[in-house]
Amino acid sequence: MLHPERIHPALWRGSQLAQGRQATISTGFAELDRELPGGGWPLGALVELMPRHPGIGEIQLLRPAMQQLDPARRIVLVDPPHVPDIACWQRWRLSPQSLLWVCPATAADALWAVEQILRHQACAAVLAWAGRVRNPALRRLQWLAQGSGTFCALFRPPEAARQPSAAPLRLQLAAAAQGVALTIVKRHGPACPHPIVLSFSGMRTYAGAASYHAALDQPLPAHAQPGRPVPELVG
């Protein structure tokens, strides 16, 4: 069977990257786009990013993608480890009015918030930080993401790479000179045998964005606010 995609767009050969009807946006890095099914970050799918340490450039990695999103729709940060730096947001030519910062009281509240964002399809993107997450919760997030068209990135600790996940795209991140090094843990297609080293100085920018590279997060504690518990979603 040379062309299984002719039978159904969700089919592909194991030696090829999936090329279905999944909507994508460019990552801003040509070398990464070449390694991702559809040539970019998927929209309407759960993407897991597992940085070795917080603050190594994981949000900077998503800067070109965020610049391509509808500026009239929200970008939601759920339970980030540090307080978002609005000045940096502006330097990246991203509208501060589009940023929504959610500070849940518990990990269960955080997952509940992500569910509601995906369910109501009102935001362009949701970036969420989580620790241990049960498989049923990951499957539910992926199911909700599929019907949303939202860019959904879930940041998890590096040890999560050893655990199964319903997310169709999973990447480990490590610090590299002037950028990050990525290891593709899971994708729809063959295994990627080598790390992908990206330089932030070589990324494409959109909407006239400046090339100023600064950390979006400042090392200040985020104060949690009361939320709604869903204890069955977390371990």
C-alpha positions as CSV (number, residue, x, y, z in Angstrom):
1,M,0.0,0.0,0.0
2,L,2.0,3.0,-1.3
3,H,-0.6,5.7,-0.5
4,P,-2.7,4.8,2.6
5,E,-3.8,8.5,2.9
6,R,-5.8,8.0,-0.3
7,I,-8.0,5.5,1.7
8,H,-8.4,7.9,4.7
9,P,-6.5,11.1,5.6
10,A,-5.9,9.7,9.1
11,L,-3.8,6.8,7.7
12,W,-0.1,7.1,7.0
13,R,2.9,4.8,6.5
14,G,5.0,4.3,9.6
15,S,8.1,5.5,7.7
16,Q,6.4,8.8,6.8
17,L,5.2,11.8,8.7
18,A,1.4,12.0,8.9
19,Q,0.0,14.4,6.4
20,G,-3.7,14.4,7.2
21,R,-6.1,17.3,7.5
22,Q,-4.8,18.5,10.8
23,A,-4.5,22.3,10.8
24,T,-1.1,23.6,11.7
25,I,0.9,26.8,12.2
26,S,4.5,27.2,11.5
27,T,6.8,27.0,14.5
28,G,9.0,29.7,13.1
29,F,11.9,27.3,12.8
30,A,12.3,25.6,9.4
31,E,14.3,22.8,10.8
32,L,11.5,22.0,13.3
33,D,8.7,22.4,10.8
34,R,10.4,19.7,8.7
35,E,10.2,17.2,11.5
36,L,6.5,17.8,12.5
37,P,3.5,16.3,10.8
38,G,1.8,18.9,8.7
39,G,4.8,21.2,8.9
40,G,4.1,22.9,12.2
41,W,2.4,23.0,15.6
42,P,-1.0,21.3,15.4
43,L,-4.1,23.2,16.1
44,G,-6.8,21.2,17.9
45,A,-4.4,18.8,19.5
46,L,-2.6,18.4,22.8
47,V,1.1,19.2,22.6
48,E,3.3,18.2,25.5
49,L,6.5,20.2,26.2
50,M,8.8,18.8,28.9
51,P,11.6,21.2,29.7
52,R,14.5,19.9,31.7
53,H,14.3,23.1,33.8
54,P,11.8,25.9,33.9
55,G,12.9,29.1,32.1
56,I,15.2,27.6,29.5
57,G,13.3,29.2,26.6
58,E,10.1,27.1,26.5
59,I,7.9,30.2,26.0
60,Q,10.3,31.8,23.6
61,L,10.0,28.7,21.5
62,L,6.3,29.4,21.1
63,R,6.7,33.1,20.3
64,P,6.4,32.7,16.5
65,A,3.3,30.6,16.9
66,M,1.6,33.1,19.2
67,Q,2.4,35.9,16.8
68,Q,0.4,34.1,14.1
69,L,-2.7,33.7,16.2
70,D,-5.8,35.9,16.0
71,P,-4.9,39.0,18.1
72,A,-8.6,39.5,18.9
73,R,-8.7,36.2,20.8
74,R,-7.2,35.4,24.1
75,I,-3.9,33.6,24.9
76,V,-4.4,32.0,28.3
77,L,-1.6,31.0,30.7
78,V,-2.8,28.5,33.3
79,D,-0.7,28.1,36.5
80,P,2.7,29.3,35.1
81,P,5.6,28.9,37.5
82,H,6.4,32.7,37.4
83,V,4.5,35.9,37.0
84,P,4.2,36.9,33.3
85,D,6.3,39.9,32.3
86,I,3.9,42.2,30.3
87,A,6.9,44.4,29.2
88,C,8.4,41.4,27.4
89,W,5.0,40.5,25.9
90,Q,4.9,44.0,24.4
91,R,8.5,43.7,23.1
92,W,7.5,40.6,21.3
93,R,4.7,42.6,19.6
94,L,2.0,40.6,21.3
95,S,-1.0,42.4,22.6
96,P,-1.1,42.6,26.4
97,Q,-4.9,42.8,26.1
98,S,-4.9,39.3,24.7
99,L,-3.1,37.8,27.7
100,L,-5.2,36.1,30.4
101,W,-3.4,34.7,33.5
102,V,-5.2,32.0,35.5
103,C,-4.0,31.2,39.0
104,P,-5.8,28.1,40.2
105,A,-5.6,26.9,43.8
106,T,-4.9,23.3,43.0
107,A,-3.6,21.1,40.1
108,A,-7.2,19.8,39.7
109,D,-8.4,23.4,39.3
110,A,-5.8,24.0,36.6
111,L,-6.9,21.0,34.6
112,W,-10.6,22.0,35.0
113,A,-9.7,25.5,33.7
114,V,-8.0,24.0,30.6
115,E,-11.0,21.8,30.0
116,Q,-13.4,24.8,30.1
117,I,-11.2,26.8,27.7
118,L,-11.1,24.0,25.2
119,R,-14.8,23.2,25.6
120,H,-16.0,26.8,24.9
121,Q,-13.5,27.4,22.0
122,A,-13.2,31.1,22.9
123,C,-9.4,31.4,23.0
124,A,-6.7,31.2,20.4
125,A,-4.3,29.3,22.7
126,V,-3.9,27.9,26.1
127,L,-0.5,27.3,27.7
128,A,-0.8,25.2,30.9
129,W,1.7,23.9,33.5
130,A,1.0,20.6,35.2
131,G,2.8,17.9,37.2
132,R,1.5,14.5,37.5
133,V,-1.6,14.0,35.3
134,R,-3.6,10.7,35.0
135,N,-4.0,9.1,31.6
136,P,-7.9,9.6,31.7
137,A,-7.3,13.4,32.1
138,L,-4.8,13.5,29.2
139,R,-7.3,11.6,27.0
140,R,-10.0,14.0,27.9
141,L,-7.9,17.1,27.2
142,Q,-6.9,15.6,23.8
143,W,-10.5,14.8,23.0
144,L,-11.6,18.4,23.9
145,A,-8.7,19.9,22.0
146,Q,-9.7,18.0,18.8
147,G,-13.0,19.8,18.7
148,S,-11.6,23.2,19.5
149,G,-9.0,24.3,16.9
150,T,-7.1,25.9,19.8
151,F,-3.4,25.7,20.1
152,C,-3.0,23.8,23.4
153,A,0.5,23.3,25.0
154,L,0.9,21.4,28.2
155,F,4.2,21.9,30.1
156,R,5.1,18.9,32.2
157,P,8.3,17.9,34.1
158,P,10.9,15.9,32.2
159,E,10.1,12.6,34.0
160,A,6.7,12.6,32.3
161,A,8.4,11.5,29.1
162,R,8.6,8.0,30.5
163,Q,4.9,7.9,31.0
164,P,2.3,7.1,28.3
165,S,0.2,10.0,27.1
166,A,-2.7,10.6,24.7
167,A,-1.0,13.7,23.3
168,P,-0.1,13.1,19.6
169,L,3.0,15.4,19.9
170,R,5.5,15.2,22.8
171,L,8.8,17.0,23.0
172,Q,11.6,17.2,25.6
173,L,13.5,20.5,25.9
174,A,17.0,21.3,27.1
175,A,19.0,24.5,27.1
176,A,21.3,25.1,24.2
177,A,23.5,28.0,23.2
178,Q,21.3,30.9,22.2
179,G,18.3,28.6,22.0
180,V,16.9,25.1,22.9
181,A,17.6,21.5,22.0
182,L,14.5,19.4,21.3
183,T,14.0,15.7,21.4
184,I,10.8,14.4,19.8
185,V,9.4,11.8,22.1
186,K,6.3,11.1,20.1
187,R,4.9,12.2,16.8
188,H,2.6,10.7,14.1
189,G,5.4,9.2,12.0
190,P,8.8,7.5,12.4
191,A,11.0,8.1,15.4
192,C,13.3,11.2,15.2
193,P,16.8,9.7,15.8
194,H,18.5,13.0,16.6
195,P,17.9,16.1,18.8
196,I,16.9,19.3,17.0
197,V,19.0,22.3,18.1
198,L,17.2,25.6,17.5
199,S,18.7,29.1,17.7
200,F,16.4,31.9,18.7
201,S,18.4,34.3,16.5
202,G,17.3,32.3,13.5
203,M,13.6,32.0,14.1
204,R,11.1,33.7,11.9
205,T,9.0,36.5,13.5
206,Y,5.6,37.6,12.4
207,A,3.5,40.8,12.6
208,G,6.5,43.0,12.6
209,A,7.8,41.5,15.9
210,A,11.1,42.8,17.2
211,S,14.0,40.5,17.6
212,Y,14.5,41.3,21.3
213,H,15.0,38.1,23.2
214,A,14.1,38.3,26.8
215,A,12.5,35.8,29.2
216,L,8.7,36.2,29.4
217,D,8.7,34.9,33.0
218,Q,10.1,36.6,36.0
219,P,11.1,34.5,39.1
220,L,8.3,35.7,41.3
221,P,5.8,33.4,43.0
222,A,2.3,33.2,41.5
223,H,-0.3,33.5,44.1
224,A,-3.1,31.0,43.7
225,Q,-6.8,31.9,43.9
226,P,-9.7,29.7,44.8
227,G,-11.1,27.5,42.0
228,R,-13.2,24.5,41.4
229,P,-11.8,21.1,42.3
230,V,-11.9,18.0,40.1
231,P,-9.9,15.6,42.2
232,E,-10.3,12.6,39.9
233,L,-8.2,14.3,37.2
234,V,-4.9,14.3,39.0
235,G,-2.9,11.7,40.9
